[in-house]
Amino acid sequence: MDYTPLEETITSTVKDPSSCVFLHPNEKRDYNDDELEALKGRDFAARLFMTAKPCAGDTVFLRNHHTDNLQHASHFNYVRDYLKAAHAVKNQTCAKATLTTLLTMCFDLSPSDYYTFAISLASGLSKYGKNTMFEYDDSMVRGRNEIDAVRGKFCFLMDIIFSKMSTKRFLLDDKQSNIFRLVYCNIKYEKDKNAVYSALFSFALQITLTVYVALHKGASVTNESNMNMLALAVFTFSYSTMVAMATIADTMSAYKLVFKEVGLLMMMDVVINICIPIVLTYYGFILILCEKDYINAVLNCSALLFIPEIDDQLPQILGYREDDIIKNFLITESMEDFAAIIEMPEEEFSTLECARRNIVCGLQFGDFYITNMPEQGTNAQAGLIFQPYQVTYCSDGSSHEIVPSTTITPDCLLCEIEWQYTTGYPNTTKPRVGCLKLTKLGGKVVQIKRNDDPLGKIGINPEKHKLKGLFIITTFQMSEDVIKLRVCGSYNKQNFLKAFDYYSLWDVTDEARAKISASSQRPKQKEE
């Protein structure tokens, strides 16, 4: 494909070519002086540019400080086709087909590939789509006067996908699909109305067992208590309390993510997973404490702990295909959401409407390619790991650790990242970091600096670049210099947690959440 006509077409339809012009379709080609000059005004956040004219097979490009043509392995073209069908050509059949394909792709992507896809999209959707630019023509966006509405519509359309990914993560990944939630998914859209009888059976059985436990003890604890059973009673009470707290939290999440409205199955779920655990915690303590026989006490303890688990185990006993039921439900839900969005007047696709509907795309959240690399998940063959990195400070200053982690721990959290590139290769498309300064959330500083080049050819550029807020490293590789560095995060600490939850990214540990909350409250306390 001849590159020059495409560049001329893009620059003729975009009023700000310094931020949108495609500089090099071949990532191995070095920049010339004019190209380097054109890039100086850009920041490092990955952004989306959507065009109808493919370059190197792509119609969606990631733009950052270094390049307009990062390779991506997550099929971003489906995102462009989805928006084009919904907005420009207004072909609902095409839009629905693309939406279901895109959603299915997200379901089936490996976690690492999904994370990089979601983070890159989050960067473009940041601040209600302000980080997304479109080509102005009849097949995408016809002019500047409609770009705000298109960005709002883009946020609404992508919210369908991320809201379904949150539900999928809750039900499947976190294994919270009990019989009531699974039957709801199975019958809401006329799939199998008879499945409600299995939910009614579970509800009746668990209620009956709980009532019998409550009726078993009519006598007071003071007359029949056996202090030899106190230890077992206390441990049973403690465990039952933890189970009750967990199920209450999960049931509240299920209302927001699955049911979304009051109904029979939702009420049964509430009774079984909120009321029953509380009742069993109380009566279980009395029952164990009043038991005279040791083995009966142990058996009663096991029975008490089994009752709240019946609704969780019943789907497997009945042979329900949870994966198929939930994914089909979410795809059908996405069709309903899409139909509602398409019926909205164009003037409602605004920042105020996004905020009213609590669409998290209003948050500032970015993906930052500090060195140039393809957008892709973990790739062992390419020597690429994409996951959170823990930064461990060492007091001797020479053996700091930057190592991968499966979750976001306190050691992953960075409040400031400062770096300087190397000199010696002024026109490279793959710059290296010669000096990297990482400030952890607790205030400790980890600095990595290249050794002096004995030949004097490679040095450290005096120009410093900085990110300040709350970030994590997602890709890191170094030899003499840092050759691969990608981070994500937000300039606002509260936005960091909300974005991670909304886009269904890596789990954030309780310790990390507590540390973020504590650090977010300190400035307010100082002002007061």
VEXFI-957107 format. One record per residue (C-alpha): x, y, z. Coordinates in steps of 0.001 Angstrom, whole numbers, padded with zeros to 6 digits, always signed. Example, Ala and Ser with C-alpha at 12.3 -4.5 7.8 and 13.67 -1.06 7.14 Angstrom:
REM residues 2
+012300-004500+007800/+013670-001060+007140/
***
This chain:
REM residues 528
+000000+000000+000000/+001331+003432-000919/+001710+005434+002268/+001923+008972+000866/-001682+009311-000427/-003005+008177+002959/-000937+010782+004775/-002135+013499+002404/-005762+012407+002874/-005525+012382+006652/-003812+015751+006892/-006377+017276+004540/-009345+016160+006663/-007917+016777+010125/-007438+020347+011314/-004627+019442+013730/-002202+017246+011740/+000567+017592+014341/-001497+015382+016662/-003043+013040+014096/-000720+012665+011094/+000560+009132+010604/+004315+009389+010643/+005441+005877+009881/+003562+002715+008956/+006772+000714+009465/+007803+000859+013112/+011417-000014+012241/+011925+003173+010211/+013754+005954+012071/+012228+009372+012520/+013562+012260+010495/+014091+015689+012034/+010700+017062+010950/+008873+014075+012395/+010694+014381+015691/+009794+018049+015853/+006116+017248+015195/+006056+014832+018121/+007362+017206+020776/+003926+018551+021632/+002458+015160+022505/+002182+013563+025885/+002737+009855+026566/-000859+008638+026943/-002004+006070+024405/-004925+007528+022468/-007289+006257+019818/-007612+007587+016278/-010349+006101+014085/-010221+006312+010332/-012027+004722+007417/-008780+004361+005453/-006706+001375+006592/-002968+001619+007047/-001023-001623+007493/-004396-003366+007810/-005701-001254+010682/-008413+001382+010889/-007820+002207+014560/-004463+003560+015623/-002861+004108+019002/-001133+007464+019178/+001396+008459+021811/+004547+010489+022211/+006519+008212+019901/+004320+006786+017202/+000966+006642+015475/+001128+003047+014427/+001604+000728+017382/+000753-002817+016480/-002150-004202+018455/-003217-007798+018950/-006739-007199+020303/-008675-006527+017083/-009362-002836+017668/-010911-002679+014215/-014072-004208+015704/-014364-001146+017943/-014221+001158+014943/-016716-000969+012961/-019067-001015+015948/-019097+002775+016240/-019283+003286+012471/-022311+001002+012129/-024102+002561+015097/-023399+006208+014246/-022337+006851+010668/-024135+004286+008506/-026827+003546+011137/-027005-000139+010275/-028319-001755+013452/-027931-005299+012144/-024263-004680+011469/-023782-002891+014798/-025392-005712+016783/-023359-008352+014980/-020149-006422+015642/-021113-005814+019279/-021720-009509+019942/-018481-010437+018166/-016555-007865+020193/-018159-009006+023436/-017475-012668+022662/-013889-011761+021846/-013535-010087+025258/-015017-013179+026928/-012528-015467+025194/-009374-013345+025321/-006722-014476+027758/-006741-012270+030881/-003488-010588+029844/-004746-009780+026339/-008024-008477+027722/-006238-006233+030227/-004086-004540+027588/-007133-004121+025323/-009227-002628+028144/-006467-000308+029351/-005818+001017+025845/-009534+001640+025356/-009748+003264+028784/-007080+005718+027705/-009149+006725+024678/-012403+006888+026671/-010821+008988+029431/-012825+012124+030280/-015829+011023+028218/-013864+010230+025089/-011686+013338+025027/-008712+011120+024170/-010364+009753+021024/-010029+011508+017673/-011879+010703+014443/-011265+011241+010764/-013734+013725+009334/-015557+012154+006408/-018919+010613+005565/-017974+007162+006875/-016924+008231+010408/-017569+011788+011649/-018819+014404+009220/-017466+017465+011009/-016321+019106+014213/-019851+020159+015130/-020842+016562+015934/-017663+015290+017542/-018864+015790+021142/-022011+013794+020435/-019969+011040+018779/-017646+010841+021768/-020637+010614+024098/-022185+007889+021971/-018854+006076+021905/-018800+006095+025730/-022366+004749+025881/-021623+002009+023361/-018434+000864+025083/-020153+000991+028483/-022301-001915+027273/-019195-004065+026899/-017466-003099+030135/-020633-003454+032204/-021081-006987+030836/-017447-007802+031555/-018017-006733+035171/-020986-009085+035435/-019072-011911+033763/-016176-011422+036145/-018505-011518+039160/-020484-014593+038094/-017844-016698+036343/-014365-015553+037332/-015253-014983+040995/-017633-017995+040984/-020636-016184+042450/-023298-017855+040270/-025601-019549+042769/-028870-021225+041711/-030963-018031+041999/-028629-015913+039853/-028118-018673+037317/-031853-019347+036964/-032449-015613+036558/-029943-015569+033679/-031622-018642+032204/-035238-017475+032284/-035162-013704+031847/-035289-013895+028059/-037617-016908+027808/-034797-019451+027658/-036071-022067+030158/-038964-021016+032371/-039070-024428+034075/-035677-023735+035637/-037424-021594+038266/-038573-024786+040014/-034983-025679+040910/-034587-022264+042538/-037848-022742+044457/-036666-026175+045601/-033391-024761+046920/-035218-021913+048655/-037752-024246+050332/-035077-026711+051433/-032804-024094+052974/-035692-022347+054718/-036962-025676+056113/-033562-026694+057438/-033075-023307+059073/-036515-023422+060712/-035791-026871+062135/-032507-025608+063572/-034314-022687+065201/-037083-024909+066606/-034606-027411+068038/-033627-025106+070870/-036405-023712+073006/-034526-023844+076284/-032309-021019+077493/-028554-021147+077280/-028101-020671+081004/-029954-023910+081841/-028414-026182+079239/-025070-024676+078247/-022021-026923+078276/-018859-024919+078754/-016801-027792+077330/-018266-026880+073965/-017416-023179+074258/-014304-023344+072056/-016110-025121+069199/-019105-022775+069552/-016897-019690+069358/-014984-020966+066328/-018232-021933+064581/-019700-018515+065379/-016586-016747+064035/-016551-018756+060819/-020303-018293+060315/-019884-014544+060814/-017201-014382+058124/-019401-016396+055757/-022367-014126+056480/-020370-010954+055826/-019023-012326+052538/-022420-013502+051297/-024066-010205+052231/-021453-008276+050224/-021812-010654+047269/-025613-010415+047336/-025454-006627+047241/-023089-006853+044257/-025450-009327+042580/-028303-006818+042863/-026215-004143+041089/-024658-006376+038428/-027233-009101+037732/-030792-008432+038931/-030865-004599+038783/-034505-004672+039885/-036647-006261+042582/-038171-009625+041638/-038953-013102+042961/-035506-014591+042355/-033779-011532+043754/-035891-011732+046923/-035105-015434+047338/-031420-014656+046886/-031602-011976+049576/-033405-014237+052060/-031060-017194+051546/-027791-015257+051404/-028445-012457+053884/-031157-013527+056345/-030330-017255+056603/-026594-016796+057398/-027443-014308+060153/-030055-016641+061665/-027741-019660+061500/-024893-017717+063079/-027035-017000+066137/-028770-020365+066507/-025629-022268+065572/-023760-020800+068506/-026549-021813+070899/-026889-025279+069399/-023180-026099+069701/-022884-024588+073164/-025798-026660+074476/-024665-029957+072925/-023683-032707+075422/-021966-035129+073057/-018691-034195+071345/-019223-036044+068058/-022769-034700+067747/-021387-031202+068238/-018966-031721+065360/-021709-033175+063146/-024046-030297+063992/-021289-027845+063174/-020789-029437+059746/-024539-029427+059093/-024844-025745+060021/-022046-024794+057644/-023590-026893+054851/-027026-025222+054814/-025872-021884+053275/-023925-023788+050588/-026881-025645+049055/-027779-022907+046566/-024123-022671+045501/-023727-026419+044893/-027097-027119+043268/-026191-025838+039736/-023352-028333+039491/-025529-031154+040836/-028225-030377+038255/-025669-030206+035442/-026219-026564+034503/-023680-025230+031990/-022907-022034+033860/-020476-020680+031284/-022942-020972+028392/-025942-019702+030359/-024157-016613+031661/-022479-015648+028384/-025698-016063+026405/-027522-013977+029005/-024919-011199+028788/-025016-011145+024995/-028818-010855+025058/-028560-008126+027701/-026136-006236+025472/-028708-006316+022659/-031322-004790+024967/-028915-002084+026122/-027917-001302+022543/-031551-000924+021468/-032137+001544+024319/-029085+003608+023332/-030010+003752+019648/-033438+005151+020548/-031895+008067+022459/-031957+011494+020750/-028554+012738+019587/-028639+015643+022046/-028647+013234+024992/-025185+011932+024169/-023532+014485+026390/-021199+014697+029341/-024118+015478+031664/-026052+012406+030534/-022970+010186+030940/-022475+011536+034454/-026169+011094+035302/-025967+007436+034293/-022759+007042+036300/-020688+005960+033303/-017118+005745+034571/-015679+006896+031234/-015703+010347+032781/-012695+009382+034870/-009179+010307+033842/-007250+007078+033337/-004365+006518+030977/-002100+003979+029346/+001422+005319+028964/+003996+003904+026548/+007236+005373+027853/+009175+003241+025391/+007685+002283+022050/+006260-001263+021854/+003263-003127+020424/-000053-003225+022278/-000313-006852+023312/-000595-009057+026366/+001981-011430+027767/+003921-013048+024939/+006564-015513+026092/+008009-015964+022603/+008528-012219+022241/+009919-011958+025773/+007070-009712+026893/+005282-009853+030252/+002211-007688+030742/+001078-007631+034381/+001606-005508+037504/+005157-005090+038763/+006145-004712+042407/+008834-002156+043160/+010830-003080+046258/+013147-000551+047869/+016515-001699+049184/+018411+000498+051603/+021814-000260+050085/+020676+001426+046867/+022119-001222+044564/+019690-004142+044686/+016213-002694+044256/+013700-005159+042818/+011129-004642+040048/+009357-007989+039729/+006003-009198+038293/+002952-009705+040504/-000441-011309+039847/-002352-008650+041830/-001998-004980+042720/-000169-004950+046050/+001036-001884+048007/+004491-002368+046468/+003006-001874+042979/+001739+001639+043728/+003795+004577+042467/+002881+008205+043085/+005515+009610+040733/+007494+008353+037758/+010347+010422+036347/+012604+009361+033496/+015270+010522+031073/+016072+008973+027720/+019523+008027+026523/+021473+009947+023914/+023356+008442+020995/+020350+007384+018915/+018497+010642+018173/+016253+009268+015410/+015228+005918+016866/+011595+004880+017107/+012456+002767+020147/+014027+005092+022707/+015650+003681+025826/+015423+005050+029362/+018818+005776+030872/+017611+007136+034206/+014382+006036+035915/+013181+007427+039236/+010192+005713+040879/+008580+007244+043966/+006478+004704+045844/+003197+005666+047484/+004880+005535+050877/+007533+008039+049788/+010544+005765+049222/+012450+006416+046003/+013868+003711+043754/+016292+005052+041158/+017839+003150+038274/+020592+004811+036276/+022776+003485+033487/+026516+003202+034026/+028791+005645+032235/+029699+004554+028718/+033508+004102+028588/+033460+005042+024882/+031437+008183+025546/+028871+007447+022814/+025815+006889+024982/+024757+009310+027696/+021611+010530+029434/+019477+013256+027902/+019087+016155+030387/+015389+016577+029499/+013196+015031+032226/+009705+013618+031802/+007326+013066+034718/+003995+011451+035626/+002441+012286+038974/-000652+010696+040550/-001069+006963+041057/+000388+004444+038623/+001601+000892+038239/+004225-000565+035907/+002708-003091+033490/+005723-003927+031300/+009374-003693+032309/+012553-004982+030700/+016082-003713+030972/+019629-004559+030004/+022085-001682+030327/+019099+000619+029916/+015364+000215+030362/+014304-000971+026916/+010611-001705+027594/+008485+000371+029935/+004699+000725+029940/+002619+002030+032831/-001042+002765+033515/-002832+004845+036087/-004419+008188+036822/-003471+011662+037913/-006200+011261+040542/-005914+008530+043194/-009664+007989+043580/-010003+007548+039816/-007392+004793+039927/-009537+002414+041985/-012781+003246+040182/-011182+002608+036800/-009689-000713+037871/-013114-001885+039057/-015027-000539+036057/-012734-001978+033406/-012415-005321+035266/-008623-005128+035524/-006328-006905+037971/-007507-007454+041526/-006382-004810+044021/-005554-006305+047420/-007256-004990+050546/-003912-003680+051808/-003389-001708+048606/-006936-000291+048722/-006431+000792+052331/-003153+002480+051447/-004724+004332+048514/-007657+005481+050669/-005326+006665+053435/-003141+008615+051013/-006208+010185+049363/-007490+011514+052686/-004262+013187+053817/-004527+016324+051658/-008100+016934+052876/-006974+016663+056478/-004215+019207+055884/-006650+021659+054299/-009011+021338+057257/
***
